[in-house]
Amino acid sequence: MANKPVDKTNLKILYYLDLDARTPYSEIGKKLKISDDAVQYRVTQMEKSGIIKGFYTVIDPSVLGFLSCRFFLKFRGTTPQAEKQIIDYFVQHPQYWWVDSIDGFRDLGVAAWLESTDEFAERKKELKEKFGGNLHIVQESVYSAFYLYSRAYLASLETDEEEPIALCKSKKTEIDKLDWKILRMIANNARMSSLEIAKKTGVTPATVLNRIKQMKKDGVICRFRPMIDLSKLGYYWYKIEFSLKDYSAKEKMLDFFARHPNIVYAYEAIGGADLEVELEVESYEKFREVLDKIKKKFGEQIESYQHLLWYKEHKITYIPST
């Protein structure tokens, strides 16, 4: 693969934005010993080039009383046009927050925020009635825990020093109409200023800041992140599913995942593998290197594994239709 199209400073800017996309450019500039204008210019250029596709808010569905449900699909007898029709259906459907194409043992992964298992069953029925002739496999599952780790590799860190964020395992809390208005505004525009939000909601900027602060405290808002086009950085996004011989090894494996700089997600799902992990690496060789480290440390506890490559993210928005 060709040399990465961004320098180390841009990668570190992405790292700090990934920790908190609402961080003022002046704070990032101080850390990097450059001006806030220089940071803003670099971010603007990364947006223009498509490296940064936007900024979104990570919201925990379980805190708002939702299940995060997933389908993995394997197509049959499809043409590119037919596959695009299926993908567009999920992208346009308001309940699906994530849609991603796969190279591997499945063709498409989608996830939805739903209020009940009955609603999940209805979505499956709807899917099979609409596209059943083009679906070889429909594998459904519900996330029981979803862990987000920082992209430590962007800052050339040898280990991830940030605490992981755990979604899909919290108790429900209540939020009011103003909170929902704020969430909808920042869901896909995480850097929207408190002043702009205040103008659109009819409250003061201080009220907006206090509401966001409280939703972070309550676990509704977990992080603000940039949507990064990994292909423009020269990185690949892999997923590994593990079936375990020794289920008690799960916590030690999660601890290992949390510290590795290239591992960005891990999750457990009812109806899925025992443990699933995702990593971002610059080559297939690097992927194998990480996998070999996992096998070296936990090989005796692993029954089997399989992997795939996410190759195109069509949609990500951590907000349900309500």
PyMOL commands that set and color helices and strands:
alter all, ss='L'
color gray80, all
select helices_A, chain A and resi 8-19+25-32+36-49+61-64+80-92+117-134+152-155+177-186+194-201+205-217+230-233+247-259+284-301
alter helices_A, ss='H'
color red, helices_A
select strands_A, chain A and resi 52-59+67-75+96-103+108-114+135-148+165-167+221-228+236-244+263-270+275-281+302-316
alter strands_A, ss='S'
color yellow, strands_A
deselect
rebuild
show_as cartoon
